[in-house]
Amino acid sequence: MVRTSRRATETRGLLLAEGGMREAMLYHKLTPLDVRCDLCWHRCRIRPGHRGRCGVRANVEGTLYTLVFDRVALLTVDPIERHAFFHFRPGTYALALATVGCNWRCRYCANYALSQMPKGSHGRLLGRRLSPEEIVKTALTHRCQNLVYTYTEPTVFFELVYETARLGAAHGLRNLIVTNGYLTPAALRMLRPYLDAAHVDVKGYDDRRHRRMCGARRRPVFECLRQLKDTGVWVEVTTPIIPGHNDSDDELRAIAELLASLSYSIPWHVTAFLPAYQMKDHLPAAFEAVQRAYMIGRSAGLHYVYCHDAPGSACASTFCPQCRTVLIERAGFTVLANRITRDRCPQCNRLVDGVEMNPIPLSLHHVIAS
């Protein structure tokens, strides 16, 4: 007879009382009580009464549960550009959502209050109860055209993403994730029928520094990028420029050349590191370093390179790769003008890479419903 520990029994009682539990997808049993999570590349072995590295997947008496299936911690209506999608339906709006939890431990995480909260908590998890049906209804009520799973790490609330994306797609909504790229191939295959675009954070190339900064290997991230491109998902990439970590010319060139080897049309967003979390005493990145990364990306042959955090800079605008005509003029995350005509440059007729790049019709202009 298999016996369960007192801790496992107490954990089960607490979690059932809190609600939000649902049996997890993508795991298998190692023993009658121990399980292996197959959702991300950590592939945690989880004993009864314990959680995975993400803090939101728990083994209760030999069954793996997600603790955040309907625990939405953050819900906002944003321009799609706020989530660094510059080549996916520009000018449209998205309902963006997140739960607590993350499978990485980036030392500079700007959202650490949400992403790292479960790792120090065995009690209540932050978030209000919202079902996939309620999320989709909210998006439609606010006239959003997209759903973006972001802010923390959508991998760890995979079940909520999957069910919401499936329902959203049936109602004509597009589904996008902003991710660290640590999903297993099985997780990506499962989500792929409902996934339209992915924004992947590539935080570095050197594996040793990547492990020290994020607590994760970099190779699975690159494999994720390849799988996304191979299966036809629209991909954009962001790299935060962190002094002393990934700001050398060699490091930045390696990242740019990796992206170019996948496709010259992958938009690369380079941003300035800002001190946060465990690196509050670290110097912020100088904008000169961001500009240098921008030039390295251009030299590697990438067609679309963007640098953010630059007041008055044109680096957030989209230029035609062939004739350098300004196609989409932006101020921060706001589209000021979109000159693309039938997905082409109006000057030289070159096809502009992206998804539904034409100016949106007035009927789709966003108005938040009361």
N, C-alpha and C positions, 0 to 999 in steps of 0.2 A: 504494500500500500504506500502511495506517495503522500508524505506529510508536508504540510505547508507551515512556514514559520509564523510565529506570532506577529513579527513585523509585517509580513506579507498580508496577513489577515487585517491588521490595523490599517495598512495602506489602502487595501481594497475598500474598507468601510469609509475611510475619509474621502476617497475619490468618488465613490458612489454618491456620497452626501453632497459633494461639490457639483456633480453633474459634469457634462462636457465629455464624458468618456464614450469611446467607440472603439471596437476592435480595430487594430491597425492593419493597414495593407502592407504587403511586402515584408514578411518576416517568416522564419521557419524555426522549428524546435530543434535544439541540440540534444536535450535530455527531456524527460517528462516535464521538467520545470524551467530549465534554462532555455532562452531563445536567442536567436541571432537576427538583428534588424538588418534588412537588405535595402533600406531606403537611400542611404548615402554611403560614401566610400569609407567611413569609419567602421561600418559593419559591426556595431557594438554587440558584444555578448552581454546579455542582461539577465541577472539573477532575479528570482522572485523578490518583490519589495523594493526593487531598484529601478532607476531610470537610465536612459542612454545619455550620451554627452550633451544632447540638445536640451535635456531637462523636461521634455514634454511627451516622452514615450516611456511608459512604465510597464513592467512585467508584474501582472497580478495573477498569482497562482498558476503560472505557466502560459498565460495568454498576454500578448502584447497589446496595449491600449494606447491610442492617442488621447491626450488629456485636453486638447484644444480644438476639437472638431468644430464646436460652435462657440468658441471663446474669442471673439474679435476684440482686440485691444486698441486698434486704431482704424478709423474709417474716414476717408477724406474724398472730396471731389477736386480734381486737379486737371490742368492742361496736361496732355500726354507728354509734352516736352519736359515737365517737371521731373519726370522719371527717366530723363535722358534718352527718350526715343525721339530722334530727330528725323528719322526716315520711315516712320510708320504712321500713316494717317495724320500728318501734321495739322495742327489747329483743332483737333478733336479733343474731347474730354474723357476722363476715366474716373471710375470709382476705384480708389486704391484702398487696400486693406491688409491688415497684418494681425497675427497673434503674437504672444510672447514666445521667446525661445530662439536659439540658433545653435547649429552644430559646429560653429567655429568660435574662437575666442580672440578676435582681432583686438589688439591692445589699444587701438585708436578709434574704436567703434563710436560713432556719433549717436547711435540709438541704443547704447548699452543698457539703459534703464529698462528697456523692453527685451532686448535680445538676451541679456545675461541674467535677468531676474529669476527664472525658474531654477537656475543652478544653485542658488542659495536658499531655495524655498522648498519645503516639503508640505506646505499647506496650500492655501488658496492661490490660484493663478489669476492674474489680472485679465479682465475681459468681460464683455457683456454677451449674453446669449443671442446669437444671430444665426439662423439656419441658412443654408444655401438659397432657399426660396426667398427668404427675406432680403438677402444681399442682392440678388438679381432684381427683385422688385424695387429696391432702393435705387439701383443703377438706372432702371428704366424711368422711375419717377423723376429723377434728377436729369433726365435726358442725356445720360452718358452713353457713349458708343463703345466703350471698352471697359474691361476689368483688369486691374493691375494688382498682382500679388507681390508685395514689396515691404520696405521698411525694416523688417527683420530678415528671416530667410524662409521663403515659401516651401523649401524642401521639408522643413520640420512640421509644417501644417499641410502636408501633402493631401490628406484625405479631404480636408475642406477645399483645397484648391481643385482637386479632381471633381468633386461633386458640384461645386459652384461653376467651374468651367464647362462641364457637361451641360448643365442647365442653362448657363448663359449663352452658350453656342446655339442652343435650340431657340433662343429668343433673339438671335442676331447680334449678340455682343461678341467682340473680339477679346481673346484672353492673352495676357502678357505676364511674364515673370521677370523680376529683377533678382538675380541669384548669384551666389558665389560659385556655382558650377560644380558642386560636389554631389549631384544626383548620380545614382548608379545608372548604367545603361537600361536596366529593367524599368526603373522609375520613369526615365525619359520616354521609353517605348510606350508605357502605359498612358502617359499624359499626352503624347504626341497628337492623337486625333483631335484634341481640343485646344492645342497650343498654337498661337499665331506668331508670337515673337518672344524673344528672350534677350534681356540685357545682362551680360555676364561681367562681373567685376574680376579683372585680372590684376592682382595686387603685386605681382612680381614674377621674375623668371628664375632667379637663383633659389633652389629648393631649400637650402639650409636657412637662408634668411626668411623665406616664406613660412617655414615651420615655426621659426622663432616669433614671427610677427602675428601669425594667424592660427597656429596650432593645427595646421593641415598641410598636406603635400600639394605641390602645384601641378604635377602631371595629370591627375584626374580632371582638373579644370580644363586643361588643353584637350583632353579626350572628349569632354563634354562639348566643347566648342565644335570639334570635328563632327560629332554625332548630330548636333543641332544643324550645322550647315548641310551635312549629307542628307538629312531628312526634310530639308526645305523650310525650316523655321527661319524667319528673319532674325538676324543677330546684330546687336550693337555691343560695344565693349567700353568699359570705363577703367582707367588706371589712376589711382590717387598718387600724386608725386610726393614721396615721403623722404625728406633729407636723411642721408645716411643709410637708407634701406633700398630704395629702387631708383634713385635719381642719377646714377652714373650713365654716361653715354652708352656703354656696353649693355647695361641692363635694359635700358629703354629701346635700344636698337634691336635687341633679341626679341622683345615683346612685339615691336612693330613688324619685324620680319616674320615672326610666327603668324601674325594676323594676315600679312600679305600672302603667305604660303597657302592660307585657306581661301582667301578671296580679297582682291584689292578693293572691293566694294564694301567691306565691313567698316562701318563708322567707328572711329576710335576717339573717345572722349578722354581728355587728360585734365585732371583737376588738382588744385592745390590742397595739400594736407593741412588740416586745421587741428590744433591740439585738442584732444578729448580723452576721456576715460583714463587709462593707465599711462597716457602720454601727454598729460596736460602741461608738463614742464618742458616738452619738446618744442623746438623752434618750428614755426609754420613754414611751409614751402614758399620761397620767393617766386613771384610771378615770372621772373626770368627763367626759372627752372621749368615752369609749365610751357613757356614759349619755346624753350629748347626741345622739349619733348614733342611739341607740335611740329617743329621743323624736322626732327628725326622721323616722325611718322610720314611727313610729306616726302622726305628723301627715300624712304623705303617703298614708295610707290602707292601708298594708301590714298584713295581718291577723296575720302572725307575724314578730315581730322578736325576736332573741335577742342578749344581750350576754354574753360569756364573761369569764373571768378575774376574777370578782367573788365572793369568798368570802361565803357566806351570802345571796347575792342570789337573788331568784326569777326573774331575767331569763332563766334557762336552762330554765324550765318552759314548757309549752305551755298557753295560755289559750284558751278559746272566744272567737272574735271578737265574738260576739253578746252573751253574758251575763257573760263574763270568769270563768267557772268554771275552776278549775285542772283541766285534762284529763290532762296528763302531768307528774308532779312529778319533777324531776331534781336530783341533786347532782353537778355536773360532768358527766361522761358516763354516769353511772349512773342508770337509770330506777328511782325509788323506788316509784312508783305510776302505773298507767295506768287511768284511770276511763272511757275511751271505751267506748261500748256500741254495737255494730253500726255502727261508723264514725261515730257521732253523739255529740253532747254529751248526757250523761245528764240535764242540767238543763233545757235548752231545745230539745233534739232537732235542733239545727243540724248539718248534715253537716260533718265535720272533713276539711279538705283534706289529701291525702296518699295513700300506698299502703299498704294493709293496716295500718291504724292501731289495730286492736283489740289488747288484751292477747294475747300469744302463749300457746299452750297449754303445759302443763308438759312435754309430750313434745318440745318444741322448745327447752327451756332448755338452755343450753350446758354441755357437759361435755367438757373436753379429753381426748381419748383418749390412753392411755398408749402 
